[in-house]
Amino acid sequence: MFFDPSNADFKGTQEKNFQQIDILPSILDYLNIKDNVISYGKSYKSNKNFVVTYLDNIYNYINNDYYLAFDGTKSIGLYNFKKDPLLKNNIMISEKTILLEMEKFIKAYIQSFNERVINNQLIVKSN
């Protein structure tokens, strides 16, 4: 994703979950720009390893090796996508702890975004 021949940290590949909205916080972090921004992405330097997408009325939340399909009200599938890339084994019942953690995150993520959109708070307002 990033190229800087003078930086040894950018050699090789990394298996970290990364998405388009991670670009802005990553560039700001790389350039050491310390400013107030609102972003639902994370820097490439972050220890967090998640992505969230919304497609066909389903929130798709990937965290580490797990994928959660959430319809906005309830979870409809939990999978270990690294062990089960075809998503054949729904583990919602057997992995209740992971399910509850992921549900808590996706609900908070959706609520935060929706409240900011409704209240026109997707930008940092200067005083």
C-alpha positions as semicolon CSV with decimal commas, in nm:
position;residue;x (nm);y (nm);z (nm)
1;M;0,000;0,000;0,000
2;F;0,281;0,240;0,083
3;F;0,614;0,289;-0,088
4;D;0,918;0,463;0,057
5;P;1,253;0,312;-0,048
6;S;1,427;0,493;0,239
7;N;1,210;0,324;0,503
8;A;1,295;-0,036;0,591
9;D;0,954;-0,073;0,764
10;F;0,785;-0,075;0,422
11;K;0,954;-0,384;0,287
12;G;0,769;-0,710;0,236
13;T;0,407;-0,784;0,302
14;Q;0,187;-0,768;0,609
15;E;-0,124;-0,973;0,681
16;K;-0,298;-0,690;0,869
17;N;-0,659;-0,601;0,786
18;F;-0,656;-0,265;0,605
19;Q;-0,915;-0,066;0,412
20;Q;-0,947;0,258;0,219
21;I;-1,051;0,468;0,520
22;D;-0,723;0,371;0,689
23;I;-0,524;0,574;0,435
24;L;-0,579;0,922;0,584
25;P;-0,485;0,833;0,945
26;S;-0,190;0,632;0,812
27;I;-0,053;0,922;0,605
28;L;-0,100;1,167;0,893
29;D;0,078;0,925;1,126
30;Y;0,361;0,860;0,880
31;L;0,416;1,235;0,831
32;N;0,395;1,299;1,208
33;I;0,105;1,538;1,165
34;K;-0,063;1,572;1,502
35;D;-0,398;1,731;1,440
36;N;-0,757;1,668;1,540
37;V;-0,934;1,461;1,276
38;I;-1,237;1,241;1,280
39;S;-1,178;0,915;1,102
40;Y;-1,337;0,573;1,126
41;G;-1,013;0,427;0,996
42;K;-0,691;0,350;1,180
43;S;-0,323;0,411;1,116
44;Y;-0,104;0,138;0,973
45;K;0,094;0,169;1,299
46;S;-0,212;0,082;1,508
47;N;-0,232;-0,246;1,696
48;K;-0,599;-0,266;1,597
49;N;-0,665;-0,518;1,322
50;F;-1,019;-0,459;1,197
51;V;-1,219;-0,343;0,897
52;V;-1,588;-0,258;0,863
53;T;-1,784;-0,249;0,540
54;Y;-2,152;-0,223;0,453
55;L;-2,280;-0,413;0,151
56;D;-2,630;-0,532;0,057
57;N;-2,775;-0,415;0,391
58;I;-2,520;-0,617;0,588
59;Y;-2,242;-0,479;0,807
60;N;-1,929;-0,686;0,752
61;Y;-1,690;-0,664;1,044
62;I;-1,354;-0,838;1,032
63;N;-1,136;-0,843;1,340
64;N;-0,816;-1,045;1,339
65;D;-0,920;-1,389;1,206
66;Y;-1,296;-1,348;1,257
67;Y;-1,571;-1,220;1,030
68;L;-1,910;-1,110;1,165
69;A;-2,214;-1,050;0,944
70;F;-2,455;-0,813;1,119
71;D;-2,789;-0,701;0,973
72;G;-2,814;-0,382;1,180
73;T;-3,017;-0,551;1,451
74;K;-2,866;-0,894;1,505
75;S;-2,574;-1,109;1,405
76;I;-2,642;-1,354;1,125
77;G;-2,304;-1,521;1,102
78;L;-1,966;-1,552;1,271
79;Y;-1,677;-1,726;1,096
80;N;-1,307;-1,783;1,139
81;F;-1,233;-1,681;0,780
82;K;-0,868;-1,788;0,795
83;K;-0,957;-2,147;0,886
84;D;-1,286;-2,143;0,692
85;P;-1,237;-1,920;0,384
86;L;-1,561;-2,039;0,221
87;L;-1,760;-1,943;0,535
88;K;-1,928;-2,281;0,568
89;N;-1,901;-2,318;0,947
90;N;-2,107;-2,059;1,135
91;I;-1,955;-2,050;1,486
92;M;-2,202;-1,810;1,652
93;I;-2,308;-2,071;1,907
94;S;-1,968;-2,222;1,982
95;E;-1,782;-1,889;2,010
96;K;-2,024;-1,685;2,224
97;T;-1,750;-1,472;2,385
98;I;-1,608;-1,363;2,049
99;L;-1,960;-1,306;1,917
100;L;-2,054;-1,078;2,208
101;E;-1,729;-0,878;2,182
102;M;-1,772;-0,828;1,809
103;E;-2,141;-0,737;1,842
104;K;-2,057;-0,477;2,106
105;F;-1,796;-0,319;1,878
106;I;-2,009;-0,312;1,561
107;K;-2,310;-0,167;1,746
108;A;-2,095;0,110;1,896
109;Y;-1,931;0,177;1,559
110;I;-2,269;0,209;1,385
111;Q;-2,414;0,424;1,665
112;S;-2,115;0,660;1,666
113;F;-2,124;0,706;1,289
114;N;-2,502;0,755;1,274
115;E;-2,502;1,010;1,556
116;R;-2,222;1,208;1,392
117;V;-2,407;1,211;1,058
118;I;-2,739;1,312;1,216
119;N;-2,575;1,589;1,422
120;N;-2,341;1,707;1,143
121;Q;-2,033;1,624;1,350
122;L;-1,810;1,448;1,097
123;I;-1,564;1,737;1,105
124;V;-1,367;1,893;1,387
125;K;-1,507;2,238;1,448
126;S;-1,264;2,511;1,546
127;N;-1,347;2,732;1,840
